[in-house]
């Protein structure tokens, strides 16, 4: 199990009206290297049913970071990473990608509980909304992309789908981001689960739903490539006034 504090040195922020918060690079003082940035955020299921492929999930995350570090937009990317089961957990807050070591994610899977999907989606979207507003106030131009990776349907959340819907609507209306893209990815070969997740994606207003199928090494490697290309495409679209085109899986 990883004992590293990957959020060390980051500023702490609280979500107004709630008893939880997140961390991110301090935007005052020295600030960021670039005044044009893409916020990329990963939310990954670590409920008990993912135990069998936890190392493959870690390798998937590492592959995403390696590829992004080699991209033309590496110095204009901020990345935050979160996990969820019964509880929601910050692996690390909003960091400039060039400061992240892919090997930091060794041992990042620490879960085993239930799939509190709605609670976790709502929370991470609020984080993006709040941090992007802080970036706007400091005159940074930014857009955003969120990917959610889960192998099951919601179980145990205190919130409903409407909370996710409201959070997605708010992030657009608040205009902290030039554009925002949200991708829900289902890693499960059960058609019933896939259909429920797809309906959830459509009902809440996700930009795209991906039926990825069985969570083996080959599928997760393909997911890593898809996420990397989607983030790079969204970065390329920054300044255009709209989101990038949805890519095929």
Phi, psi and omega in degrees: 000134181289135178251006183288142172264095185282353177259008181300136179087356179269154178282142177267139179227147177249144175278122182305132177083003180230166181258024179224162182206197186207178177236158179194164176304136176294121185273353178265172179070237180297319177070209185262161180294323184240148175270000174237117187221151170250128175270117177245132185226134175249134174235115190239132177291124173235033177292170186305328182289349179267000184304320185296336181234032182296323179290325176294323176296316178300317179294326177298314179297315180298321179295321177299312182295317179301313183295318180294324179295336178269358184279165179290347185250015186303323183277004178237024182242134168248137183230134174233148186224133183225150176236159177211146164219242171295325179251162176257136186223131174274116172286313167198154180276199186289111181234150173294132187304323184295347179266359186261132175261123180306327181290348176298340183272359173299125180078017183284340177285122182221028192263209178141001183262215184270174184259083180275069187294311185296315178302315187287319177299313181301314184296312184290327176294321176298321178299312180299316180300313183292315183291323179294326176294320176296322178295318180299318180295333177269012176068029171272138172267127182210155168233179186214158176212134179239133169240136178242126183243116182218151178253006182206177181272167180298137173209116174103000180289148173273337179265164179251178179300330181298329177294321177294315178303312181297320181295319178293322178292320181296321184294332176281315184292330184283342170062026173288334180251142174297320176205158181220135178235135181232130184234123175256128184239122178261119178252088182194137179265013177271116183298326180297314179297316180300318181295320179295316180294321179295318177295322177299315179300314182292318182296321185275339178098027173297149180293327188202143172240135181241121171272098187273339180085205186297141185272061176265178184300318182295316180295315182292328175293321177294321177299316180302317179295319180295315180297317179300314180295323180293317179295317179297321179295319178294322177296319180296330182280350181300129183099350181275345181090000180208172181284165175286165177289146178292135181266157176272141180279000000 
